């Protein structure tokens, strides 16, 4: 029978947990999350995208039930707070309106096609009517030329 040899341990000078895993730390230390968010908002604003900033202190006062004054740069025409149900209802209403428009467009196309068909039929009937009137006129003229003889 063979005996398996044990793996040797690393020398005591090299500790396995001496170096942390992952990305090495930044030289200036860790950047606070607030600073990361400010930089992110600044990049968004520079790109011309909408940035919504919520004042945490005002939000805490509002949730505590205390009265708060007007928000400094709140413009109701530009900024708004919408409930999810209201947004979903608006989305559904707009979707229904678009579907109705599509149905109306299909109806208009169908009616225009029907209208063109009926116009052709009307012209054909007009032609037949005109021809029959001409025949009546010629028959009357022929009857007028023939004078009945007395016996």
Sine and cosine of phi, psi and omega as CSV:
sin_phi,cos_phi,sin_psi,cos_psi,sin_omega,cos_omega
0.00,0.00,0.66,-0.75,-0.01,-1.00
-0.99,-0.12,0.58,-0.81,0.03,-1.00
-0.96,-0.28,0.75,-0.66,-0.02,-1.00
-0.99,0.17,0.66,-0.75,-0.01,-1.00
-0.99,0.14,0.61,-0.79,0.02,-1.00
-0.97,0.23,0.51,-0.86,0.06,-1.00
-0.97,0.25,0.61,-0.79,-0.03,-1.00
-0.98,0.19,0.53,-0.85,0.03,-1.00
-0.98,0.18,0.48,-0.88,0.05,-1.00
-0.92,0.39,0.39,-0.92,0.00,-1.00
-0.89,0.46,0.48,-0.87,-0.10,-1.00
-0.88,0.47,-0.35,0.94,0.01,-1.00
-0.95,0.32,-0.43,0.91,-0.03,-1.00
-0.96,-0.26,0.98,-0.22,0.00,-1.00
-1.00,0.07,0.64,-0.77,-0.05,-1.00
-0.95,0.32,-0.46,0.89,-0.04,-1.00
-0.98,-0.20,0.29,0.96,-0.07,-1.00
-0.93,0.36,-0.61,0.79,-0.03,-1.00
-0.96,-0.27,0.82,-0.57,0.00,-1.00
-0.95,0.33,0.46,-0.89,0.01,-1.00
-0.98,0.18,0.32,-0.95,0.09,-1.00
1.00,-0.05,-0.30,-0.95,-0.05,-1.00
-0.95,0.30,0.64,-0.77,0.02,-1.00
-0.94,0.35,0.47,-0.88,-0.02,-1.00
-0.92,0.38,0.46,-0.89,0.01,-1.00
-0.95,0.31,0.47,-0.88,-0.07,-1.00
-0.89,0.45,-0.58,0.81,-0.04,-1.00
-0.99,0.11,0.02,1.00,-0.06,-1.00
0.99,-0.12,-0.03,-1.00,-0.05,-1.00
-0.97,0.26,0.67,-0.74,0.03,-1.00
-1.00,0.06,0.75,-0.66,0.01,-1.00
-0.89,0.45,0.50,-0.87,-0.04,-1.00
-0.88,0.47,-0.56,0.83,0.02,-1.00
-0.89,0.46,-0.62,0.78,0.01,-1.00
-0.93,0.37,-0.62,0.78,0.05,-1.00
-0.88,0.48,-0.70,0.72,0.00,-1.00
-0.91,0.42,-0.66,0.75,0.03,-1.00
-0.87,0.49,-0.69,0.73,0.00,-1.00
-0.90,0.43,-0.64,0.77,0.01,-1.00
-0.90,0.43,-0.71,0.70,0.03,-1.00
-0.89,0.46,-0.61,0.79,0.03,-1.00
-0.90,0.44,-0.65,0.76,0.04,-1.00
-0.91,0.42,-0.67,0.75,0.03,-1.00
-0.89,0.45,-0.69,0.72,0.00,-1.00
-0.90,0.43,-0.60,0.80,0.02,-1.00
-0.92,0.39,-0.51,0.86,0.02,-1.00
-0.99,0.15,-0.10,1.00,0.02,-1.00
0.99,0.11,0.30,0.95,0.01,-1.00
-1.00,-0.07,0.33,-0.95,-0.06,-1.00
-0.95,0.30,0.74,-0.67,0.06,-1.00
-0.87,-0.50,0.83,-0.56,0.03,-1.00
-0.95,-0.33,0.87,-0.50,-0.02,-1.00
-0.94,-0.34,0.78,-0.63,0.01,-1.00
-0.93,-0.37,0.79,-0.61,0.03,-1.00
-0.99,0.16,0.90,-0.43,-0.08,-1.00
-0.91,0.42,-0.58,0.81,-0.01,-1.00
-0.91,0.41,-0.68,0.73,0.02,-1.00
-0.92,0.39,-0.61,0.79,0.02,-1.00
-0.91,0.42,-0.64,0.77,0.02,-1.00
-0.91,0.42,-0.64,0.77,0.03,-1.00
-0.91,0.42,-0.65,0.76,-0.03,-1.00
-0.92,0.40,-0.65,0.76,-0.01,-1.00
-0.96,0.29,-0.43,0.90,0.03,-1.00
-0.98,0.21,-0.21,0.98,0.05,-1.00
1.00,-0.05,0.10,0.99,0.02,-1.00
-0.99,0.14,0.49,-0.87,0.02,-1.00
-0.96,0.29,0.67,-0.75,0.04,-1.00
-0.84,-0.54,0.48,-0.88,0.00,-1.00
-0.98,0.22,-0.04,-1.00,-0.01,-1.00
-0.92,0.39,0.53,-0.84,0.05,-1.00
-0.95,0.32,0.71,-0.70,-0.14,-0.99
-0.83,0.55,-0.84,0.54,-0.08,-1.00
-0.90,-0.44,0.78,0.62,0.02,-1.00
-1.00,-0.09,0.84,-0.54,0.02,-1.00
-0.90,-0.44,0.94,-0.34,-0.07,-1.00
-0.89,0.47,-0.43,0.90,0.01,-1.00
-0.96,0.28,-0.43,0.90,-0.04,-1.00
-0.97,-0.26,-0.71,0.70,-0.03,-1.00
-0.99,-0.13,0.50,-0.87,0.04,-1.00
-0.28,-0.96,0.46,-0.89,0.07,-1.00
-0.89,-0.45,0.86,-0.51,-0.06,-1.00
-0.87,-0.50,0.61,-0.79,0.09,-1.00
-0.99,0.15,0.47,-0.88,-0.05,-1.00
-0.87,0.49,-0.66,0.75,-0.02,-1.00
-0.89,0.46,-0.64,0.77,0.00,-1.00
-0.92,0.39,-0.66,0.75,0.02,-1.00
-0.91,0.42,-0.66,0.75,0.02,-1.00
-0.91,0.42,-0.61,0.79,0.03,-1.00
-0.91,0.41,-0.68,0.73,0.04,-1.00
-0.88,0.47,-0.66,0.75,0.02,-1.00
-0.88,0.47,-0.70,0.71,0.00,-1.00
-0.91,0.41,-0.66,0.75,0.02,-1.00
-0.89,0.46,-0.69,0.73,0.03,-1.00
-0.91,0.42,-0.63,0.78,0.03,-1.00
-0.89,0.46,-0.69,0.72,0.03,-1.00
-0.89,0.45,-0.63,0.77,0.02,-1.00
-0.90,0.44,-0.66,0.75,0.03,-1.00
-0.91,0.42,-0.64,0.77,0.04,-1.00
-0.90,0.43,-0.65,0.76,0.04,-1.00
-0.89,0.45,-0.64,0.77,0.04,-1.00
-0.88,0.47,-0.68,0.73,0.02,-1.00
-0.88,0.47,-0.68,0.73,0.02,-1.00
-0.89,0.45,-0.65,0.76,0.03,-1.00
-0.90,0.44,-0.65,0.76,0.03,-1.00
-0.90,0.44,-0.64,0.77,0.05,-1.00
-0.90,0.43,-0.66,0.76,0.03,-1.00
-0.89,0.46,-0.68,0.73,0.00,-1.00
-0.89,0.46,-0.69,0.72,0.01,-1.00
-0.88,0.47,-0.68,0.73,0.01,-1.00
-0.90,0.43,-0.67,0.74,-0.01,-1.00
-0.93,0.36,-0.58,0.81,0.06,-1.00
-0.90,0.43,-0.64,0.77,0.04,-1.00
-0.90,0.43,-0.68,0.73,0.03,-1.00
-0.90,0.43,-0.64,0.77,0.01,-1.00
-0.88,0.48,-0.69,0.72,0.03,-1.00
-0.88,0.47,-0.66,0.75,0.02,-1.00
-0.89,0.45,-0.71,0.71,-0.02,-1.00
-0.92,0.39,-0.57,0.82,0.07,-1.00
-0.89,0.46,-0.67,0.75,0.05,-1.00
-0.89,0.46,-0.67,0.74,0.03,-1.00
-0.89,0.46,-0.66,0.75,0.00,-1.00
-0.89,0.45,-0.68,0.74,0.03,-1.00
-0.89,0.45,-0.63,0.77,0.03,-1.00
-0.90,0.44,-0.69,0.72,0.04,-1.00
-0.90,0.43,-0.63,0.78,0.05,-1.00
-0.87,0.50,-0.69,0.72,0.00,-1.00
-0.88,0.47,-0.70,0.72,0.03,-1.00
-0.89,0.45,-0.65,0.76,0.00,-1.00
-0.90,0.43,-0.70,0.72,0.02,-1.00
-0.88,0.48,-0.69,0.73,0.01,-1.00
-0.89,0.45,-0.65,0.76,0.00,-1.00
-0.93,0.38,-0.59,0.81,0.07,-1.00
-0.89,0.45,-0.67,0.75,0.03,-1.00
-0.88,0.47,-0.66,0.75,0.02,-1.00
-0.89,0.45,-0.66,0.75,0.04,-1.00
-0.87,0.48,-0.69,0.73,-0.01,-1.00
-0.89,0.45,-0.72,0.70,-0.01,-1.00
-0.91,0.42,-0.63,0.77,0.04,-1.00
-0.90,0.44,-0.65,0.76,0.04,-1.00
-0.90,0.43,-0.63,0.78,0.03,-1.00
-0.90,0.43,-0.66,0.75,0.02,-1.00
-0.90,0.43,-0.64,0.77,0.04,-1.00
-0.92,0.39,-0.60,0.80,0.00,-1.00
-0.93,0.36,-0.58,0.81,0.01,-1.00
-0.93,0.38,-0.60,0.80,0.03,-1.00
-0.99,0.17,0.92,-0.40,0.03,-1.00
-0.99,-0.10,0.75,-0.67,0.01,-1.00
-0.93,0.38,0.70,-0.72,0.00,-1.00
-1.00,-0.04,0.58,-0.82,-0.01,-1.00
-1.00,0.05,0.55,-0.84,0.07,-1.00
-0.96,-0.27,0.00,0.00,0.00,0.00
